[in-house]
Amino acid sequence: MMKDRPWFTFWSTLLLVIELFGTALLHMAYPTVSRWLLFAIVTVPVVIGYVILAYWAMKKEKRTPAQK
């Protein structure tokens, strides 16, 4: 399914890497703050990025969510 969309695979992988490394870097910078709180802080923008990526993918394919 993703073979015809290498750009989607690239950007979704990049978002995952940002989430994992962002949480790790924040935890190193603020060791007294809970890892779960830092994970939540990093996850919110990443989820927003995934929503934008999914919208972009649908728009690029000239589809709307109703045409599923």
N, C-alpha and C positions, 0 to 999 in steps of 0.2 A: 504494500500500500504506500509506503513512504519512498519507494524507489523512484517514483516520478516526481517527488518533491524533496530534493536534497537540501534546498534552502530551509525548509521547515525543520528537517532533522538537525541542521547546523544550529539554527537559532534556539530550538528547544534544548539541545545539548548545552549550548552556551548558558542559557538560563539556569539549568541544573547545576553547572559548574559554579556559576556566580552564587547560587544559594548555598552550596556546600562550603566553598572557600570563604564566602562572606561570613557565614556563621563561625567558622574556625578562626578567622582573623579577628572578628569582634570578641570572641571568647579569649583570645590571647591578649587583646588590648584591655578588656574589662573582665579579669578573672573572678571578681567577686559577684558579678551579675549572673543570674541563672542562665544555663545554656538554653533552656526552653524559651525564656524571654527573648534572648538574642536570636534564636531560630525563628520566633514569631516576627520579630522586627525585620529580618531579612526575607521571610516568606511572603509577607504582604506585597511588597513591590514585585517580587518574582511572579506571584499569581496574577497580578495586574498585567505583567508582561506576557504571560501565557494567554490571557484573555485577548490582548491586543494582537498577539500572534495568530490566534485562532480566527479572529475577525479578518485579519489581513489575508489569511489563507482562503477563507470563504470568498472574500472580495476578489482575490486573484483568480479564483475558479469561476467567478461570476455566478455564485450561488448565494442564497439566503438561508438562514436557519429553517425556514418553512419549507424549502425545497428538498429537504433531507430525504 
